[in-house]
Amino acid sequence: MTDAIVVEGARKRYGDQPALDGFDLAVRRGTVHGVLGPNGAGKTTMVRILATLLRHDEGEVRVAGCDVRTEADRVRRRIGLLGQHAALDEQLGGRQNLEMFGRLYHLGARRAGERADELLERFGLSDTGRKAVGQYSGGMRRRLDLAASLITEPEVLFLDEPTTGLDPRGRAEVWDSVRSLVGRGTTVLLTTQYLEEADRLADRIAVVDRGRVVADGTPDELKSRAGQDRIDVVVRDARRLAEAAGLLPVPPGDVVVDPDRRRVSAPVTDRMASLAETVRALEAAGIEAEDIALRRPTLDEVFLRLTGERDEREEVAA
């Protein structure tokens, strides 16, 4: 099989409230697949079902070729899970925590110790292995938690919002660790609310809204759905903002003016030709620009566009 995870028509209800409403997903082996959506979209519910911690009501769900309902034991032997909250004993040292997890996975005392040392070295924690986890930084603690989820070298790893609450340094440390895992062949399903995180790590991204996938593709494919490339111009003199807007090589109705940032922005089709034409027009008019940039649509714009389209469809249907 080329897909490590297959979900077809999964549904889950809590009373009258649907948490999953026809969820479909396919994750290729050896890749990072991001699942992006707001709180309450169904991300954590789907992860709990995939990890056999929760039963779905309808649909087919398979992990590493095994049905999560009828072959739950086989699934558990093939997966690792890093939840939103660290599952570590803060009174114990890093090595002691990993040894404890090894023994819980029925490794012998000697093998548990060996595995702990291997993981501490892999995640750059060897020199802190005997320090109490309560003294670790947020990034170190999260890396140790990630190491604990890899005691059995799982085929598939679920990361449920792994960097929530971390500072930028801690997030970067976790990202580096995830990239290293994928380089070794692990398949990673990453749920996150951080658009930058999905953009930086994921080979493909599923955008989830109200219990179903509303779009799935590479980051570039999703960005293309949000519209064309854009040109942004920040002028030095705010009084000439309207004049600068009229010089962009696009129809006037396509230009967005942001007075607070002294910026004008517009979609363009030919990136380089539009940039050159804009620079020449500004110079000829004597308008000084503090910054001129070409950019692709952001994942923020992708998400707002996709979820906004669904809201509009539902209003029309109603």
C-alpha positions in Angstrom: 0.0 0.0 0.0 1.2 3.5 -0.8 -1.1 5.1 1.9 -0.3 4.7 5.5 -3.7 6.2 6.6 -7.0 5.8 4.8 -10.2 7.4 6.1 -13.4 7.2 4.1 -16.7 8.7 5.2 -15.9 8.7 8.9 -18.7 10.0 11.1 -18.8 10.6 14.9 -21.5 12.2 16.9 -21.6 13.4 20.5 -25.3 13.3 21.3 -26.9 15.5 18.6 -23.7 17.3 17.8 -21.6 15.9 14.8 -17.9 16.0 15.5 -17.0 14.3 12.2 -19.5 14.5 9.3 -18.1 12.5 6.4 -14.4 12.8 6.9 -12.2 11.6 4.1 -8.4 11.5 4.2 -5.5 9.6 2.5 -1.9 10.0 3.8 1.0 8.6 1.8 3.8 6.7 3.5 6.9 8.6 4.5 5.3 12.0 4.3 4.0 14.7 6.7 0.3 15.4 6.2 -1.0 18.4 7.9 -4.6 18.7 9.2 -5.4 22.4 9.6 -8.6 23.8 11.1 -10.0 25.9 14.0 -10.9 24.6 17.4 -13.9 22.3 17.2 -13.3 21.4 13.6 -12.8 17.7 14.4 -9.0 17.4 14.3 -8.5 15.9 17.7 -11.5 13.6 17.4 -10.0 12.2 14.2 -6.6 11.6 15.8 -8.2 9.8 18.7 -10.1 7.5 16.3 -6.9 6.8 14.3 -5.1 6.0 17.5 -7.9 3.6 18.7 -8.7 5.8 21.7 -12.2 6.4 20.3 -14.7 4.5 18.1 -16.2 6.1 15.1 -19.9 5.6 14.3 -19.7 5.1 10.5 -17.1 4.8 7.7 -13.8 3.0 7.1 -10.6 3.9 9.0 -7.3 2.1 8.3 -3.8 2.7 9.7 -0.8 0.9 8.4 -3.1 -1.4 6.5 -5.1 -2.4 9.6 -8.7 -1.6 10.5 -8.8 0.5 13.6 -12.1 -1.1 14.8 -11.4 -4.8 14.2 -7.6 -4.8 14.4 -6.9 -2.3 17.2 -4.1 -4.3 18.8 -2.2 -4.4 15.5 -2.7 -0.7 15.0 -1.4 0.1 18.4 1.8 -1.8 17.7 2.5 0.4 14.7 1.7 3.9 15.9 3.0 6.6 18.2 1.0 9.5 19.6 2.1 12.9 20.9 -0.9 14.6 22.4 -1.5 18.3 23.2 -0.2 17.8 26.8 3.1 16.3 27.9 2.8 12.8 29.4 6.0 13.0 31.5 6.9 12.6 35.1 8.5 15.9 36.1 10.2 14.5 39.2 12.1 11.9 37.1 15.1 12.6 34.8 14.8 12.4 31.1 16.4 9.0 30.9 14.3 7.6 33.7 11.1 8.8 31.9 12.2 7.0 28.7 13.1 3.8 30.6 9.7 3.9 32.3 8.0 4.1 28.9 10.2 1.3 27.6 9.1 -1.0 30.4 5.5 -0.1 29.8 6.0 -1.3 26.2 7.3 -4.6 27.7 11.0 -4.0 26.8 13.4 -5.6 29.2 15.3 -3.5 31.6 18.5 -3.6 29.6 16.8 -2.9 26.2 14.7 -0.1 27.8 17.9 1.6 29.0 19.6 1.2 25.6 16.6 2.6 23.8 16.5 5.5 26.2 20.2 6.4 25.5 19.5 6.1 21.7 16.6 8.5 21.8 18.3 11.0 24.1 21.2 11.2 21.7 19.0 11.4 18.6 17.1 14.4 20.1 20.1 16.2 21.5 19.2 15.5 25.1 22.1 13.3 26.2 23.7 15.9 28.5 20.4 16.5 30.3 19.3 12.8 30.6 19.6 12.8 34.4 18.2 16.3 35.1 14.6 16.3 36.4 12.2 17.1 33.6 10.6 19.8 35.7 13.9 21.8 35.0 13.6 21.4 31.2 12.7 24.3 28.9 9.4 24.0 27.0 11.2 22.9 23.8 13.4 20.3 25.6 10.3 18.9 27.4 8.4 18.6 24.1 11.4 16.9 22.4 11.5 14.4 25.3 7.8 13.8 24.9 8.3 13.2 21.2 11.2 10.7 22.0 8.8 8.8 24.4 6.3 8.4 21.6 9.1 6.7 19.5 10.1 4.0 22.0 8.8 1.3 19.6 9.9 3.0 16.4 6.3 3.4 15.0 5.5 3.3 11.3 2.9 6.1 11.8 3.2 9.0 14.3 0.3 11.3 15.3 1.2 14.8 16.4 -1.8 16.6 17.8 -0.9 20.3 18.0 2.6 19.5 19.2 3.9 23.1 19.6 1.0 24.7 21.4 2.3 27.1 24.0 6.0 26.9 22.9 8.1 30.0 22.1 9.6 30.3 18.6 12.9 28.6 19.7 10.9 25.6 21.1 8.8 25.3 18.0 11.9 25.3 15.8 13.4 22.5 17.9 10.3 20.4 17.5 10.1 21.1 13.8 13.7 19.9 13.3 12.9 16.7 15.2 9.9 16.0 13.0 11.9 16.5 9.8 14.5 14.1 11.1 11.8 11.4 11.8 10.4 11.7 8.3 13.9 11.4 6.9 14.0 8.0 8.5 10.8 6.9 6.9 8.2 7.6 9.6 4.7 8.8 8.4 3.5 11.8 10.3 0.0 13.1 10.7 0.2 16.7 12.1 -2.8 18.6 13.4 -2.2 22.3 14.1 -3.8 25.7 14.3 -0.5 27.3 13.3 -0.6 28.1 9.6 3.2 28.7 9.4 3.8 25.3 11.0 1.7 23.5 8.4 3.4 25.4 5.6 6.9 24.7 6.9 6.5 20.9 7.7 3.7 19.4 5.6 4.0 17.7 2.2 0.2 18.0 1.9 -2.4 19.8 3.9 -6.0 18.9 4.6 -8.2 21.9 5.5 -10.9 20.8 8.0 -14.1 22.7 8.8 -17.1 21.4 10.8 -16.1 17.8 10.8 -15.1 17.3 7.1 -12.2 18.0 4.8 -13.0 21.0 2.6 -9.7 20.9 0.7 -6.6 18.7 0.4 -3.4 19.4 -1.6 0.2 20.6 -1.4 0.7 24.0 0.2 1.3 25.5 -3.3 -1.8 23.9 -4.7 -3.9 25.3 -1.8 -2.4 28.7 -2.2 -3.3 28.8 -5.8 -6.9 28.3 -4.9 -6.8 31.5 -2.9 -6.0 33.6 -6.0 -3.0 34.9 -7.9 0.3 36.2 -6.8 0.2 39.7 -5.4 2.4 42.7 -5.5 2.6 44.9 -2.4 4.0 48.4 -2.4 4.7 50.4 0.8 5.1 54.2 0.1 7.1 56.5 2.3 4.7 59.4 2.0 1.1 58.4 3.0 -0.3 61.4 1.1 0.7 59.8 -2.2 -1.0 56.5 -1.4 -3.9 57.0 -3.8 -1.6 58.1 -6.6 0.5 55.0 -6.1 -2.6 52.8 -6.3 -3.4 54.2 -9.7 0.0 53.3 -11.0 -0.3 49.5 -10.4 -0.7 47.6 -13.7 -4.1 46.2 -12.9 -7.7 47.4 -13.1 -8.4 50.0 -10.3 -11.1 47.8 -8.8 -8.5 45.1 -8.0 -6.3 47.3 -5.9 -6.5 47.1 -2.0 -5.4 50.2 -0.2 -4.2 50.0 3.5 -3.8 53.5 4.8 -2.5 52.4 8.3 0.4 50.5 6.7 0.8 53.0 3.8 0.5 49.9 1.5 -1.3 49.2 -1.8 -1.7 45.6 -3.0 -3.1 43.9 -6.1 -3.2 40.5 -7.8 -0.9 40.0 -10.8 -0.5 37.4 -13.5 3.0 38.0 -14.8 5.1 38.4 -11.6 8.3 39.9 -13.0 6.8 42.0 -15.7 4.4 43.5 -13.2 7.2 44.2 -10.8 9.3 45.9 -13.4 6.4 48.0 -14.7 5.5 49.1 -11.2 9.0 50.2 -10.3 9.3 52.2 -13.5 5.9 53.9 -12.9 6.8 54.9 -9.3 10.2 56.3 -10.4 8.6 58.3 -13.2 6.0 59.7 -10.8 8.7 60.5 -8.2 7.0 58.3 -5.5 9.5 56.8 -3.1 8.7 53.3 -2.0 10.0 51.9 1.3 9.3 48.3 0.1 8.1 46.5 -3.0 7.4 42.8 -2.8 5.9 39.9 -4.7 4.2 37.2 -2.6 2.1 34.2 -2.9 -1.2 34.0 -1.1 -0.8 32.9 2.5 -2.4 29.9 4.2 -4.3 32.3 6.3 -5.9 33.6 3.1 -6.4 30.0 1.9 -8.3 29.0 5.0 -10.5 32.1 5.1 -11.3 31.7 1.4 -12.2 28.0 1.8 -14.3 28.3 4.9 -15.9 31.4 3.6 -16.9 29.6 0.4 -18.6 26.9 2.5 -20.5 29.5 4.6 -21.8 31.1 1.4 -22.9 27.8 0.0 -24.8 26.9 3.1 -26.5 30.3 3.2 -27.6 29.8 -0.4 -28.9 26.3 0.3 -30.8 27.6 3.4 
